[in-house]
Amino acid sequence: MNAAADLFLVPCMVKERIPQKLHINATDERILCISYHLKETVVPSALSFKLIGAAISIWPLKVENSCFCLYFQAAIMDADNRNELQIHVEGQRIFAYLINDVSKQLISPDLATTTQECRTLALGRILQFYRRCFGKQSHHLTSDMFEIEVGEICNGKRCLIPLSDSKTKAQWSCKNGKIHETKCPLNWVFEKNKKHCDSNCKGLETEILVLRPNDQHFVQLAKTLGIGDFYNFFIELGMEKADYDNLNFCYFSNPMEFMLMGLFEWRDKTESDQMTATFRKLQTALKAIERQHYLCQVNLFQYQTSMCHLNNFGFSLFFTEKAHNSLQDVSSDDVINILTEQKLIGDCIVHLGVELTLSIGNIKETMHNFPRDLNGQIHDLLTKWKNCKDTKLVKPTIYRLMVALKRVKAAQALNFLKKTYGVD
């Protein structure tokens, strides 16, 4: 057989255990934890490999010192540029951790819930498969196969509470005598269709208000606020009408770009005055125009359509069941050329740059180098993203590109990629 194959299998075994320095390598206030306690007394050793295999077909493995973080019964993945996902299998227990680079308060409930749904679905189907293999009757309810606990890390140790109890209690006391709030752990099971705050909502926690919003927060805020309220909000932030008029002159044809550039300008102005642009300042301006709960929605849904959300969660099922490896490849120059030459993306330069996790400096540089050249700007952004050498950024895969295109509503481009890579 002389034909070359694009893919081939190499028998191997993963024997190395996760290094202690990487095992939950974060302070307590940055981590959320969920645990699955299997009810079967005998758990097949291959289950951990199948479960981790299903996970790394969705999320790319983290790279540390040029090595993939895949270990015996454990794996570390990049949920996105700001959140890390760890999975550990220990006997009859499976633990998943979401670790934010700043604070667990910034782990979006939308992200946590989607991650939990992916893990729960995959685990349930894998267990059903093994039961059938051993001639046992399949369970229809996941509660018959495992129990779920949620919690946090306390003094370096897991502190968990049964999910059923967390839904009825505002707090619980751990063995260290510390009182834990259930609010953050319940983000694992947040109601994703919820569009508004509860009547008793008191706004964002103090721990969040002192933090600095990132570019993704600005995207979600612009989507939530809308152009109709933006002028009054912009002025309440302490900006001048002249600033607004200048933005309007440059970006009047695209409201989303207009609002994003306005928010970036406010952040730059604030920080050039030796102050920090915080959620509190945004909250104060929103309260002045009677839109204070908009910021709650920003924190809840900032990761919507990321990861498993693509294609209404069906995309994650595709990953979990078919493990389409080609979507974890780096985008080719040919794909980038077709997207730009056939004008499949649209005029969302700033928004696309943010979704590709490029800095606002990189985005402005592209706009300056390619004035009045929309295709040139889009091609340059995609090329910068593809060739970025920043080790802190997630691998520029086809899957990540599809997520970004979904977020900017570039339907033609997304459909082209889905057809090219057989995701239809």
C-alpha positions in Angstrom: 0.0 0.0 0.0 1.7 3.2 -1.2 -1.0 5.7 -0.4 -0.1 8.1 2.4 -2.6 8.5 5.3 -3.4 11.7 7.0 -4.1 10.0 10.3 -2.7 6.8 11.8 -2.8 5.1 15.2 0.2 4.5 17.4 -0.4 2.2 20.4 0.8 3.8 23.5 0.0 4.1 27.2 -0.1 7.2 29.4 1.7 6.3 32.7 2.9 9.6 34.1 0.8 11.0 36.9 0.0 14.7 37.1 2.9 16.7 38.7 2.0 18.1 42.1 2.8 21.6 41.0 0.1 21.4 38.3 -2.5 19.6 40.5 -5.1 22.2 41.2 -2.4 24.8 40.8 -4.3 27.8 42.0 -5.4 29.6 45.2 -8.7 28.7 46.8 -10.5 31.8 45.6 -10.0 31.0 41.9 -11.5 27.5 41.7 -14.9 25.8 41.4 -15.2 22.1 41.8 -17.8 19.4 40.9 -17.6 15.7 41.8 -19.3 12.6 40.4 -19.4 9.7 42.8 -20.1 6.5 40.9 -22.4 4.0 42.5 -20.9 0.9 40.9 -18.6 -0.9 43.2 -16.4 -2.0 40.3 -15.3 0.7 37.9 -13.5 -0.3 34.6 -10.1 1.2 34.5 -10.6 2.1 30.8 -13.5 4.4 31.9 -11.1 7.2 32.8 -9.4 7.0 29.4 -12.7 7.2 27.6 -14.0 10.0 29.7 -10.8 12.1 29.3 -10.7 11.3 25.6 -14.2 12.7 25.2 -13.1 15.8 27.1 -10.0 16.5 25.0 -12.0 16.2 21.8 -13.9 19.3 22.9 -11.3 21.3 24.8 -7.7 21.5 23.7 -5.1 20.2 26.0 -3.0 22.7 27.9 0.6 23.0 26.8 3.2 23.4 29.6 6.9 23.5 28.7 6.1 22.3 25.2 4.3 19.2 26.5 0.6 18.4 26.5 -0.9 18.1 30.0 -2.3 14.6 29.5 -1.6 12.2 32.4 -2.7 8.9 33.9 -6.3 9.5 35.0 -6.0 13.2 34.7 -5.9 16.0 32.1 -5.6 19.8 32.0 -7.4 21.7 29.2 -7.9 25.3 28.2 -11.5 26.1 28.5 -10.6 29.5 27.0 -7.9 32.1 27.5 -8.9 32.9 31.0 -10.2 29.6 32.4 -8.6 26.2 32.8 -10.4 22.9 33.1 -8.9 20.0 35.0 -10.4 16.4 35.2 -9.2 13.9 37.7 -10.3 10.3 38.2 -9.7 8.9 41.7 -11.2 5.4 42.2 -15.0 5.8 42.1 -14.9 9.6 42.0 -14.4 11.9 39.1 -13.5 15.5 39.8 -13.7 18.5 37.5 -12.3 21.9 38.3 -12.8 25.3 36.6 -9.9 27.6 37.4 -10.1 31.3 36.5 -6.9 33.3 36.1 -8.2 36.0 38.5 -11.2 35.0 40.6 -13.9 32.3 40.7 -16.3 35.2 40.8 -15.4 35.7 37.1 -16.3 32.1 36.1 -19.4 32.6 34.1 -22.4 30.5 35.2 -23.0 30.0 31.5 -19.5 28.5 31.1 -19.8 26.3 34.3 -23.2 24.9 33.4 -22.2 24.1 29.8 -19.1 22.3 31.1 -21.1 20.4 33.6 -23.7 19.3 31.0 -20.9 18.1 28.6 -19.3 16.1 31.4 -22.6 14.7 32.8 -23.8 13.6 29.4 -20.5 12.0 28.4 -20.2 10.2 31.7 -23.8 8.9 31.5 -23.3 7.5 28.1 -20.0 5.9 28.8 -21.4 4.2 31.9 -24.4 3.0 29.9 -22.0 1.5 27.4 -20.0 -0.4 30.0 -23.2 -1.7 31.6 -24.4 -3.1 28.3 -20.9 -4.6 27.7 -21.2 -6.5 30.9 -24.8 -7.6 30.2 -26.4 -5.4 32.7 -29.6 -3.5 32.3 -29.2 0.2 31.3 -30.4 2.9 33.7 -32.5 5.6 32.3 -31.7 8.1 35.0 -28.2 9.4 35.7 -29.1 9.6 39.4 -29.1 5.8 39.3 -25.5 5.7 38.2 -23.8 8.5 40.2 -24.2 11.2 42.7 -23.1 14.8 42.1 -21.5 17.1 44.6 -20.4 20.7 44.1 -18.1 23.0 46.0 -14.8 24.8 46.3 -11.3 24.4 47.5 -10.7 25.2 51.2 -7.2 25.3 52.6 -6.0 23.3 49.6 -8.6 20.5 50.1 -11.9 19.8 48.4 -14.9 21.0 50.3 -18.1 19.6 48.8 -21.8 19.5 49.4 -24.4 17.3 47.7 -26.0 19.1 44.7 -29.5 18.4 46.1 -28.5 20.1 49.4 -26.8 23.1 47.7 -30.1 23.9 46.0 -31.9 24.3 49.3 -29.2 26.0 51.4 -27.6 29.4 51.2 -24.4 28.2 52.9 -22.7 25.2 54.5 -20.1 24.6 57.1 -17.0 22.5 56.2 -14.9 20.3 58.4 -12.4 23.2 58.8 -15.2 25.2 60.4 -15.4 27.6 57.5 -18.7 28.9 56.2 -19.1 28.6 52.4 -21.7 30.3 50.3 -23.6 28.0 47.8 -24.0 30.8 45.2 -20.8 30.2 43.3 -20.9 26.3 43.3 -24.5 26.5 42.0 -23.1 28.1 38.8 -22.6 24.5 37.7 -26.3 24.1 37.3 -27.4 27.6 36.3 -30.6 28.1 34.3 -29.2 29.1 31.0 -32.5 30.3 29.5 -32.9 32.8 32.3 -32.8 36.3 30.7 -33.4 38.6 33.7 -32.4 38.9 37.4 -34.6 37.7 40.2 -36.7 40.3 42.0 -34.4 40.1 45.0 -31.2 40.5 43.1 -28.8 42.9 44.8 -26.4 43.2 41.9 -22.8 41.9 41.5 -20.9 40.8 44.6 -18.4 43.3 46.0 -15.6 40.9 45.0 -16.5 41.3 41.4 -17.1 45.1 41.5 -13.4 45.8 42.3 -12.2 43.7 39.4 -11.2 45.0 35.9 -13.6 44.0 33.0 -11.9 42.2 30.1 -12.7 42.6 26.4 -15.3 39.8 26.5 -17.2 41.7 29.2 -17.3 44.7 27.0 -18.7 42.6 24.1 -21.5 41.2 26.2 -22.2 44.7 27.8 -22.5 46.2 24.3 -24.9 43.4 23.2 -27.0 43.9 26.4 -27.0 47.7 26.4 -27.8 48.4 22.8 -27.1 51.7 20.9 -30.3 53.4 22.2 -28.9 53.6 25.7 -25.3 54.0 24.9 -25.0 57.8 24.6 -26.3 58.4 28.2 -24.3 55.6 29.5 -21.1 56.9 27.8 -21.6 60.4 29.3 -22.3 58.9 32.8 -18.9 57.2 32.5 -17.4 60.6 32.5 -16.7 60.9 28.8 -17.4 64.1 26.8 -19.9 64.6 24.0 -17.0 65.4 21.7 -15.6 61.9 22.4 -19.0 60.5 21.4 -19.2 62.6 18.2 -15.7 61.5 17.2 -16.6 57.8 17.6 -19.8 58.4 15.7 -17.9 59.9 12.8 -15.6 56.8 12.5 -18.0 54.0 13.3 -21.5 55.3 12.6 -22.3 52.4 10.2 -21.7 49.7 12.7 -23.3 50.1 16.2 -21.4 47.2 17.7 -18.0 48.5 16.6 -19.1 52.0 17.8 -19.9 50.8 21.3 -16.9 48.6 21.7 -14.4 51.3 20.6 -16.2 53.7 23.0 -15.7 51.3 25.9 -12.1 50.7 25.1 -11.6 54.5 24.9 -13.2 54.9 28.3 -10.9 52.2 29.8 -7.8 53.8 28.2 -8.7 57.2 29.5 -9.5 56.0 33.0 -6.2 54.0 33.3 -4.2 56.9 31.7 -5.4 58.9 34.7 -3.7 56.3 37.0 -7.1 54.8 38.0 -8.5 51.3 37.4 -11.4 50.7 35.1 -13.6 48.5 37.4 -17.0 46.9 37.3 -18.0 49.3 40.0 -17.5 52.3 37.6 -19.6 50.6 35.0 -22.3 49.7 37.6 -22.4 53.4 38.8 -23.0 54.6 35.2 -25.6 51.9 34.5 -27.4 52.7 37.7 -27.6 56.4 36.7 -29.5 55.4 33.6 -31.6 52.8 35.5 -30.0 49.8 33.8 -28.0 48.5 36.8 -28.9 44.9 36.3 -27.4 44.8 32.8 -24.1 44.1 34.4 -25.5 41.0 36.1 -26.4 39.7 32.6 -22.9 40.5 31.4 -21.4 38.3 34.1 -23.9 35.5 33.6 -23.6 35.1 29.8 -20.2 36.4 28.7 -19.2 33.0 27.4 -22.5 32.2 25.6 -21.8 30.3 22.3 -18.4 29.3 23.5 -17.3 25.7 23.6 -20.2 23.4 23.9 -22.8 26.1 23.1 -21.9 26.2 19.5 -24.9 25.0 17.5 -27.2 24.9 20.5 -25.3 22.3 22.4 -25.7 19.8 19.5 -22.1 20.7 18.5 -20.8 19.4 21.8 -22.6 16.1 21.3 -21.0 15.8 17.9 -17.6 16.3 19.6 -18.3 13.9 22.4 -19.6 11.1 20.2 -17.5 11.5 17.0 -14.4 13.2 18.3 -13.8 15.1 15.0 -10.0 15.5 15.4 -9.6 17.8 12.4 -11.4 20.6 14.2 -8.5 20.7 16.6 -6.1 21.4 13.8 -4.6 24.9 13.2 -6.5 26.8 10.5 -4.7 26.7 7.2 -3.8 29.7 5.0 -6.1 28.3 2.3 -9.1 28.5 4.7 -8.2 32.0 5.7 -7.8 33.0 2.0 -11.2 31.6 1.0 -13.0 33.3 4.0 -11.6 36.7 2.9 -11.6 36.4 -0.9 -15.2 35.2 -0.9 -16.2 37.9 1.6 -17.9 35.4 3.9 -17.4 37.2 7.2 -18.8 40.8 7.0 -17.8 44.1 8.5 -17.3 43.1 12.2 -13.6 44.0 12.5 -13.4 45.1 16.1 -15.8 42.4 17.3 -14.0 39.7 15.4 -10.6 40.7 16.7 -11.9 40.6 20.3 -13.5 37.1 19.7 -10.1 35.9 18.3 -8.6 37.2 21.6 -6.4 39.7 19.9 -5.5 42.8 21.9 -7.1 46.1 21.1 -3.6 47.4 20.1 -3.4 44.6 17.5 -6.9 45.5 16.2 -6.1 49.2 15.9 -2.8 48.4 14.1 -4.7 46.3 11.5 -7.2 49.1 11.0 -4.4 51.6 10.5 -2.4 49.4 8.1 -5.4 48.6 5.9 -7.6 51.8 5.8 -10.8 51.4 3.9 -9.8 47.8 3.0 -12.3 45.5 4.7 -11.0 42.3 3.3 -7.4 43.3 4.0 -8.4 44.0 7.6 -10.1 40.7 8.1 -7.3 38.7 6.5 -4.7 40.5 8.6 -6.7 39.7 11.8 -7.1 36.1 11.0 -3.4 35.8 10.1 -2.3 37.5 13.3 -4.5 35.1 15.3 -3.2 32.0 13.4 0.5 33.0 13.8 0.3 34.4 17.3 3.2 33.1 19.4 1.8 34.2 22.8 1.9 31.0 24.9 -0.9 32.3 27.1 -3.4 32.1 24.2 -5.3 29.0 23.3 -4.2 27.1 20.2 -5.8 28.8 17.1 -7.8 25.8 15.9 -10.6 25.5 13.4 -13.0 24.9 16.3 -12.0 28.2 18.0 -12.5 30.0 14.7 -15.9 28.5 14.4 -16.8 29.7 17.9 -15.6 33.2 17.0 -17.6 33.2 13.7 -20.7 32.1 15.6 -20.3 34.9 18.1 -20.0 37.6 15.4 -22.9 36.0 13.5 -20.9 35.3 10.4 -23.3 32.7 9.2 -21.8 32.2 5.7 -18.3 31.7 7.0 -19.5 29.3 9.7 -21.5 27.3 7.2 -18.5 27.1 4.9 -16.3 25.7 7.7 -19.0 23.2 8.9 -19.4 21.9 5.3 -15.6 21.8 4.8 -15.0 19.8 8.0 -18.2 17.7 7.8 -20.0 19.1 10.8 -23.4 19.5 9.1 
